[in-house]
Amino acid sequence: MANTSLLKKGVPPARETARSVIEADPRPAETKKKPLQVMVPPDIFDAFSARAGEEFGFTKGAKSQLFMAMWKAYSSMKP
């Protein structure tokens, strides 16, 4: 609630400043992404989803994070 004891008749209260929510976004700026879709049997999908949830939490993007971790591990292997 606003402190009205400092107000004089006809004078509006001073505007409070707040930090910008957009500028304070903690997410890193990433490059443009493209979708990748594959068809797998339901049991593999369920197992992959469960593993993604265990590794990265049951949140939006967990399966993408698991795929990126798998890709990073695969691409770092020496042939």
Number of C-alpha atoms within 10 A of each C-alpha: 3 7 7 9 6 9 12 9 6 6 8 9 12 7 6 5 6 6 7 8 8 7 7 8 9 8 6 6 7 6 6 5 6 5 4 6 5 4 7 9 7 9 9 11 13 12 11 15 16 15 16 20 17 12 13 15 13 14 9 10 13 19 21 13 14 19 14 12 12 12 11 11 10 10 10 9 7 5 4
